[in-house]
Amino acid sequence: MSAREEAVRSVTRAFGDQPFAWGRLDCCQLARAVFKAFRGYDPAPGLVYTTKEEADTLIEAYGGLAGLFTYILGEPIDPNETSTADVLLLKLPGVGEIAGVRVPDGALVPLKVGLYRAPLRYALEGWRI
């Protein structure tokens, strides 16, 4: 198993079927946790919030999720060029824009309880970690 796969698996095991919680288990924190597990350091120590309102304010300060991830991780790439553990921005029906973590057959995203595997066809752009 590659280091990227192990990073995703370790975070998946840690989050398990925990309920969604702003600042603990949301789309930004999932991506941050996988980055940390793979690279060994926190890419965004200032990414701290505990409510939807605080998260929205922080995200809007960067012009949206794409702007936030570009600020933290650099220029986006085509989702098809991403690898396991990379960050993806998706637009899911009934959910809207959400960040996920690339897995071989899609992306993991946090929903109400636990993680959901979203099809890659919903990915808009990606970032390498």
C-alpha positions as CSV (number, residue, x, y, z in Angstrom):
1,M,0.0,0.0,0.0
2,S,1.3,3.4,-0.9
3,A,1.9,6.2,1.6
4,R,-1.0,8.2,0.0
5,E,-3.3,5.2,0.4
6,E,-2.2,4.8,4.0
7,A,-2.8,8.5,4.8
8,V,-6.4,8.2,3.5
9,R,-7.0,5.0,5.3
10,S,-5.7,6.3,8.6
11,V,-7.9,9.4,8.5
12,T,-10.9,7.3,7.4
13,R,-10.4,5.0,10.4
14,A,-9.9,8.0,12.7
15,F,-13.1,9.7,11.5
16,G,-15.1,6.5,11.2
17,D,-18.8,7.2,11.2
18,Q,-18.5,10.4,13.3
19,P,-21.2,13.0,12.6
20,F,-20.5,16.1,10.6
21,A,-19.2,18.9,12.8
22,W,-17.9,22.3,11.6
23,G,-14.2,22.7,12.4
24,R,-13.8,19.0,13.3
25,L,-15.3,16.8,10.6
26,D,-16.2,18.9,7.6
27,C,-14.8,19.0,4.0
28,C,-11.9,21.3,4.8
29,Q,-10.9,19.4,7.9
30,L,-11.0,16.1,6.1
31,A,-8.6,17.4,3.4
32,R,-6.4,19.0,6.1
33,A,-6.2,15.7,8.1
34,V,-5.2,13.7,5.0
35,F,-2.5,16.3,4.1
36,K,-1.2,16.1,7.7
37,A,-1.2,12.3,7.7
38,F,0.7,12.2,4.3
39,R,3.1,15.2,4.7
40,G,3.6,15.2,8.4
41,Y,2.6,18.8,9.0
42,D,-0.5,21.0,9.1
43,P,-0.8,23.0,5.8
44,A,-3.2,25.5,7.3
45,P,-2.8,26.1,11.1
46,G,-5.0,29.2,10.8
47,L,-8.0,27.2,9.5
48,V,-9.9,27.3,12.8
49,Y,-13.6,27.7,13.2
50,T,-16.5,26.0,15.1
51,T,-19.6,27.1,13.3
52,K,-21.0,27.3,9.8
53,E,-21.0,31.1,10.0
54,E,-17.3,31.2,10.9
55,A,-16.4,28.7,8.2
56,D,-18.4,30.7,5.6
57,T,-16.7,33.9,6.6
58,L,-13.3,32.3,6.3
59,I,-14.0,30.7,2.9
60,E,-15.5,33.8,1.5
61,A,-12.4,35.8,2.5
62,Y,-10.6,33.7,-0.2
63,G,-13.4,34.0,-2.7
64,G,-14.8,30.5,-2.1
65,L,-13.5,27.0,-1.6
66,A,-11.4,27.0,-4.8
67,G,-9.7,30.2,-3.7
68,L,-9.0,28.9,-0.2
69,F,-7.4,25.7,-1.5
70,T,-5.5,27.6,-4.2
71,Y,-4.1,29.8,-1.4
72,I,-3.1,26.8,0.7
73,L,-2.0,24.3,-2.0
74,G,-1.2,26.3,-5.1
75,E,-2.7,26.3,-8.6
76,P,-5.5,23.8,-9.3
77,I,-5.1,21.0,-11.8
78,D,-7.6,19.0,-13.8
79,P,-9.3,16.4,-11.5
80,N,-8.2,13.6,-13.9
81,E,-4.5,14.5,-13.1
82,T,-5.0,14.0,-9.4
83,S,-3.8,11.0,-7.3
84,T,-5.1,9.3,-4.2
85,A,-5.1,11.7,-1.3
86,D,-5.1,14.9,-3.4
87,V,-7.9,17.5,-2.7
88,L,-10.8,17.8,-5.1
89,L,-13.5,20.4,-5.4
90,L,-16.8,18.8,-6.3
91,K,-20.3,20.0,-7.1
92,L,-22.7,17.4,-5.8
93,P,-26.4,17.4,-6.6
94,G,-28.4,18.5,-3.6
95,V,-25.2,19.5,-1.7
96,G,-23.5,22.1,-3.9
97,E,-19.7,22.8,-3.7
98,I,-17.8,20.6,-1.3
99,A,-14.2,19.5,-1.0
100,G,-13.2,15.9,-1.0
101,V,-10.2,13.7,-0.9
102,R,-9.3,11.6,-4.0
103,V,-9.6,7.9,-3.8
104,P,-9.1,5.5,-6.8
105,D,-12.7,5.4,-7.8
106,G,-13.9,8.9,-6.8
107,A,-13.7,11.2,-3.8
108,L,-14.4,10.9,-0.1
109,V,-16.6,13.7,1.3
110,P,-18.1,14.1,4.7
111,L,-21.9,14.2,4.9
112,K,-24.3,14.1,7.9
113,V,-22.8,10.9,9.4
114,G,-19.5,9.4,8.1
115,L,-17.9,9.7,4.7
116,Y,-19.5,9.3,1.3
117,R,-17.7,8.1,-1.9
118,A,-18.7,10.6,-4.6
119,P,-18.2,9.8,-8.3
120,L,-15.3,11.6,-9.9
121,R,-17.6,13.0,-12.6
122,Y,-18.7,15.7,-10.1
123,A,-15.1,17.0,-9.6
124,L,-14.5,20.5,-10.9
125,E,-10.8,20.9,-10.1
126,G,-8.1,19.4,-7.9
127,W,-4.9,20.2,-6.0
128,R,-1.9,18.1,-5.3
129,I,-0.8,17.6,-1.8
